[in-house]
Amino acid sequence: MAPRSTLCRVWQVISDRHFGPKSKLRVSWIRDPWYRYLHMLIATSIAPREESRECCNQGDLFFLYCLYWGETWWSILALPQTSLGLVP
Protein backbone atom coordinates (compact mmCIF):
# COMPACT_ATOMS: atom_id res chain seq x y z
CA MET A 1 0.00 0.00 0.00
CA ALA A 2 1.16 3.51 -0.72
CA PRO A 3 2.13 5.79 2.16
CA ARG A 4 -0.77 7.69 3.72
CA SER A 5 0.79 11.00 2.65
CA THR A 6 0.64 9.87 -1.00
CA LEU A 7 -3.03 8.88 -0.69
CA CYS A 8 -3.78 12.21 0.97
CA ARG A 9 -2.16 14.06 -1.93
CA VAL A 10 -4.11 12.00 -4.46
CA TRP A 11 -7.36 12.91 -2.68
CA GLN A 12 -6.35 16.60 -2.63
CA VAL A 13 -5.81 16.49 -6.41
CA ILE A 14 -9.19 14.92 -7.23
CA SER A 15 -11.40 16.41 -4.50
CA ASP A 16 -12.05 19.67 -2.64
CA ARG A 17 -12.76 17.93 0.67
CA HIS A 18 -10.39 17.15 3.54
CA PHE A 19 -8.71 13.74 3.80
CA GLY A 20 -9.08 12.82 7.47
CA PRO A 21 -8.42 9.63 9.43
CA LYS A 22 -12.08 9.13 10.33
CA SER A 23 -13.82 10.87 7.45
CA LYS A 24 -15.73 8.89 4.87
CA LEU A 25 -14.51 9.86 1.45
CA ARG A 26 -17.61 10.16 -0.72
CA VAL A 27 -17.35 9.51 -4.44
CA SER A 28 -19.69 12.46 -5.01
CA TRP A 29 -16.90 14.74 -3.72
CA ILE A 30 -14.67 13.81 -6.66
CA ARG A 31 -14.70 16.75 -9.09
CA ASP A 32 -13.75 15.09 -12.36
CA PRO A 33 -16.15 12.58 -13.94
CA TRP A 34 -13.14 10.61 -15.25
CA TYR A 35 -11.98 9.87 -11.70
CA ARG A 36 -15.54 8.94 -10.73
CA TYR A 37 -15.68 6.52 -13.66
CA LEU A 38 -12.31 5.00 -12.71
CA HIS A 39 -13.55 4.59 -9.14
CA MET A 40 -16.71 2.88 -10.36
CA LEU A 41 -14.55 0.42 -12.31
CA ILE A 42 -12.39 -0.21 -9.25
CA ALA A 43 -15.35 -0.66 -6.90
CA THR A 44 -17.12 -3.09 -9.24
CA SER A 45 -14.27 -5.09 -10.81
CA ILE A 46 -10.77 -4.63 -9.36
CA ALA A 47 -11.83 -4.52 -5.70
CA PRO A 48 -15.50 -5.53 -5.84
CA ARG A 49 -17.77 -5.15 -2.85
CA GLU A 50 -21.46 -5.46 -2.26
CA GLU A 51 -22.01 -2.29 -0.28
CA SER A 52 -20.53 1.20 0.11
CA ARG A 53 -19.58 1.75 -3.50
CA GLU A 54 -20.38 5.41 -2.89
CA CYS A 55 -17.38 5.65 -0.54
CA CYS A 56 -13.76 5.78 -1.63
CA ASN A 57 -11.46 3.86 0.71
CA GLN A 58 -7.67 3.89 0.89
CA GLY A 59 -7.38 0.85 -1.36
CA ASP A 60 -9.46 2.62 -4.01
CA LEU A 61 -7.20 5.68 -3.78
CA PHE A 62 -4.19 3.44 -4.20
CA PHE A 63 -5.66 1.90 -7.37
CA LEU A 64 -6.65 5.35 -8.70
CA TYR A 65 -3.10 6.52 -8.18
CA CYS A 66 -1.65 3.48 -9.93
CA LEU A 67 -4.10 3.63 -12.85
CA TYR A 68 -3.99 7.34 -13.53
CA TRP A 69 -0.40 8.23 -12.73
CA GLY A 70 0.99 4.99 -14.14
CA GLU A 71 2.80 3.90 -11.00
CA THR A 72 3.20 0.35 -9.82
CA TRP A 73 3.02 -0.67 -6.19
CA TRP A 74 6.68 -1.65 -6.00
CA SER A 75 7.86 1.70 -7.39
CA ILE A 76 5.65 3.60 -4.92
CA LEU A 77 7.18 1.78 -1.97
CA ALA A 78 10.70 2.42 -3.26
CA LEU A 79 10.31 6.21 -3.68
CA PRO A 80 11.09 8.59 -0.84
CA GLN A 81 7.98 10.52 0.15
CA THR A 82 9.57 13.89 -0.61
CA SER A 83 10.06 13.04 -4.30
CA LEU A 84 6.41 12.28 -5.01
CA GLY A 85 4.93 14.76 -7.45
CA LEU A 86 1.41 14.06 -8.55
CA VAL A 87 1.57 15.53 -12.02
CA PRO A 88 -0.16 13.34 -14.61
C-alpha positions as CSV (number, residue, x, y, z in Angstrom):
1,M,0.0,0.0,0.0
2,A,1.2,3.5,-0.7
3,P,2.1,5.8,2.2
4,R,-0.8,7.7,3.7
5,S,0.8,11.0,2.6
6,T,0.6,9.9,-1.0
7,L,-3.0,8.9,-0.7
8,C,-3.8,12.2,1.0
9,R,-2.2,14.1,-1.9
10,V,-4.1,12.0,-4.5
11,W,-7.4,12.9,-2.7
12,Q,-6.4,16.6,-2.6
13,V,-5.8,16.5,-6.4
14,I,-9.2,14.9,-7.2
15,S,-11.4,16.4,-4.5
16,D,-12.0,19.7,-2.6
17,R,-12.8,17.9,0.7
18,H,-10.4,17.1,3.5
19,F,-8.7,13.7,3.8
20,G,-9.1,12.8,7.5
21,P,-8.4,9.6,9.4
22,K,-12.1,9.1,10.3
23,S,-13.8,10.9,7.5
24,K,-15.7,8.9,4.9
25,L,-14.5,9.9,1.4
26,R,-17.6,10.2,-0.7
27,V,-17.3,9.5,-4.4
28,S,-19.7,12.5,-5.0
29,W,-16.9,14.7,-3.7
30,I,-14.7,13.8,-6.7
31,R,-14.7,16.7,-9.1
32,D,-13.7,15.1,-12.4
33,P,-16.1,12.6,-13.9
34,W,-13.1,10.6,-15.3
35,Y,-12.0,9.9,-11.7
36,R,-15.5,8.9,-10.7
37,Y,-15.7,6.5,-13.7
38,L,-12.3,5.0,-12.7
39,H,-13.6,4.6,-9.1
40,M,-16.7,2.9,-10.4
41,L,-14.5,0.4,-12.3
42,I,-12.4,-0.2,-9.3
43,A,-15.4,-0.7,-6.9
44,T,-17.1,-3.1,-9.2
45,S,-14.3,-5.1,-10.8
46,I,-10.8,-4.6,-9.4
47,A,-11.8,-4.5,-5.7
48,P,-15.5,-5.5,-5.8
49,R,-17.8,-5.2,-2.8
50,E,-21.5,-5.5,-2.3
51,E,-22.0,-2.3,-0.3
52,S,-20.5,1.2,0.1
53,R,-19.6,1.7,-3.5
54,E,-20.4,5.4,-2.9
55,C,-17.4,5.6,-0.5
56,C,-13.8,5.8,-1.6
57,N,-11.5,3.9,0.7
58,Q,-7.7,3.9,0.9
59,G,-7.4,0.8,-1.4
60,D,-9.5,2.6,-4.0
61,L,-7.2,5.7,-3.8
62,F,-4.2,3.4,-4.2
63,F,-5.7,1.9,-7.4
64,L,-6.7,5.4,-8.7
65,Y,-3.1,6.5,-8.2
66,C,-1.6,3.5,-9.9
67,L,-4.1,3.6,-12.9
68,Y,-4.0,7.3,-13.5
69,W,-0.4,8.2,-12.7
70,G,1.0,5.0,-14.1
71,E,2.8,3.9,-11.0
72,T,3.2,0.3,-9.8
73,W,3.0,-0.7,-6.2
74,W,6.7,-1.7,-6.0
75,S,7.9,1.7,-7.4
76,I,5.7,3.6,-4.9
77,L,7.2,1.8,-2.0
78,A,10.7,2.4,-3.3
79,L,10.3,6.2,-3.7
80,P,11.1,8.6,-0.8
81,Q,8.0,10.5,0.1
82,T,9.6,13.9,-0.6
83,S,10.1,13.0,-4.3
84,L,6.4,12.3,-5.0
85,G,4.9,14.8,-7.5
86,L,1.4,14.1,-8.6
87,V,1.6,15.5,-12.0
88,P,-0.2,13.3,-14.6
